[in-house]
Amino acid sequence: MLLLLLLLHRTLCSKLYWVDYGGAHVPIKIASANLDGSEPSILVRSSFHQLGEIAIDVTGNRLFWTEAATKSVSYLPLMFVSN
């Protein structure tokens, strides 16, 4: 199962962000790619137990995610490239 988040902004590169919930012996990960599917990149790979939602803070250039098992919110700084 995948959770998709699409980011379109005039001053930022257009990117697609998603959560890959993995499966048997496949870790959960947060990834991104260009809108045409090129340059896929794994941003976070961890032993998440119950990864929840992802959200983008466009002003602060951060990707946030929640994890229900630990009742936590984490983030990763994002590096955007101007068009």
N, C-alpha and C positions, 0 to 999 in steps of 0.2 A: 504494500500500500504506500502511496506517495502523497505528501502534502505539498502543494505548489504555491509559491508566492512570486508574483511578477512585479518587477520594479521598472517603471518607466518614468524618467524625469529628464527635463530638457538639458540640465547641466551635468547629468550623470550618465554613464554608459547604461544601456538597457541590458538588464540581467534577469535571469530566471533563477530563483532559489527554491530548493525543495528539501524535504526530509524523506530519506529512504529508510523505512522501518525494518529493513533487513528480513531475516527469517532464521531458520535453523542454522546456527553457527555462523551467521552473517551479521556483523555488527551494524547498529543503527548509525546513520551518518547524515550530516547536513552538507549539501553540495550546491554548486552554482554552475551556470554555463551562459554563454551568449544566447540570445533569442533563437538563433539558427541552430543551436545545439553544439556549436563549436566551443573549444576550450573548456571542457568540463573540468571541474575542480572540486575535490573534497575539502570542505572548510573545517569540519569538525567530525572526528571519528572517536567515539568513546563507548564505554559500556553503560550507556543510558539504560535505565530500567523502564521508565514510562515517559518518554519524550512527548511533550505536549505541542504547543503552538510555536511558530516562529513569527517574528515581526521585524521590520526595518525602521530604524530611526534615521531618516534621510538627513536631517539637520546635523545630527551627531555622528553620522556615518558608522552606525553600529547595527549588527544583527543580533537580536535577542531571541532566546528560547527558554521555555519552561520545562521543568521536570517534576512531575507529580510525586514520584517516589521520595524525592528529597525535599519537596516543597521549596524549590529554588528557582531563581531567574538568573541566567548567565548571559554574557554577551561577548561578541567578537568584534574588534574594530575592522571596518571595511575600507579598502583603498579603492576609490572610484577614479576613473579616468575621464577627463573632460572631453566632450565631443568636439 
